[in-house]
Amino acid sequence: MLRQVRQMMTTRGIGLVIAAAGTIWAARCLGPEKLGISGMILSLLAPVTLLVDLNQDVALVRRYKICETDDARARLIRETFIFRGLLCLAYVAAVSCVLAITGLPGADWHLGVMAAFPLLLVSVNQGAWILQAQENMPARYRALMLQSAISAGCYFAIFRPGRVPAGTDIIVMAAAVGAEYSLGWWYARRPLRPAFSSQAGFSIWRWSEMSSGLRTAGEAFWAGRWLAITGLLSYLYIYLQSPLIGLMLGNEALGHYRTAGTLLNAFQAFAAMVPALLYPRMIEWHRIGPEHLWAKQLRLAGTALCFFIPGACAAFLFAPYFYKALYGPAFLSAAYPCALLLVARMIAVVNGIFGWGLWAQHRDRLMLWLTIATAVISLGLNFSLIPRFGLVGASSVCVLCETLMLFATAAASRIVLRQAAVVAIHSPKTSELD
């Protein structure tokens, strides 16, 4: 695991430096208004992506881990790919019909909306869940480094201040994510190449095989419906905030807020390593015993807090100076919201240590109820605080909701542990009676 962490941090660190330089240059060239238009399009693209993958990666990793042969793993990958691919095409057709009837909001939106369709096709149905199940996340980060290099290269080669139409950054994103998509699938298929070769007679165009695969995948996705609902509800307190800012405060404010999110992509990329690496391990730790998993969770959470508390203090001290140096005075109003969002994402990492542990124990429905409660509170706070406090109110909602979710997942994990201990105490007595 330490070797994988080293490889991931090296490749992702290089990629993030390249990506940060490119996105900062793109923001300076586009300006707040055009950046806000792209941000609104991308925020509306997020729920469509959720409706395709249905938050099933958690269940797919569990299913992959229990497959006994490579042929079974290859079959699982094929069925999932076909199911998600057809679902994505259906949504693309539906959205196209709606846009044909209603039309686009304005000329500045045309380019970005058109570029959103290819971006959606390469954003969904990626092989990241396979690499996670194979415990080969360094390969995933090498693909992401390629994406960063392509996007930054295009930004520096094409973008010039004041001469870039709105939506051009989405075209660049579609091309870069497409390259990352191809390389990621190459890595995911490589260990299973003999299994895919042995199924060479399989054809997605043969109706009997396609219908059988769709039926099997559909049944598996229905079994994981609690995960799907959890993912959709998570949108309410994670992704819905961006379109709300655009509607309540305007595209320029959304452009300011988007720079904060872009700047935090570096931290988020490293934070995403935690569940990516630990979730397969948590499944194994739970097999050893619930107490073993709980001890590991407490140790990991304590270690994370030792780094995050001083990091949060430093963020508030240096955010204005750092922001002005990178983006210039035009975006300075997003400095403290950026610091608050960093605190929220730090709390989310600790929250994930307990949340992914619940998923490792198949507590999907419990996570759903926790997400429902947090989403309802988040929605109410967003409508209340964003009009009154602007970007600071929006980022404060993120901090409050992630803190609430942390306490909820930690308490739920403790309750699950106590229930497992009660079952362990009473099971020997039951055996003697039997």
Secondary structure as UniProt FT lines:
FT   HELIX           2..53
FT   TURN            54..55
FT   HELIX           57..66
FT   HELIX           70..102
FT   HELIX           107..123
FT   HELIX           128..133
FT   TURN            134..135
FT   HELIX           137..158
FT   TURN            161..162
FT   TURN            166..167
FT   HELIX           168..189
FT   HELIX           190..192
FT   HELIX           193..198
FT   TURN            199..201
FT   TURN            204..205
FT   HELIX           207..223
FT   HELIX           225..238
FT   TURN            239..240
FT   HELIX           241..249
FT   HELIX           251..263
FT   HELIX           265..271
FT   HELIX           273..288
FT   HELIX           290..327
FT   HELIX           329..334
FT   HELIX           335..360
FT   TURN            361..362
FT   HELIX           364..433
//
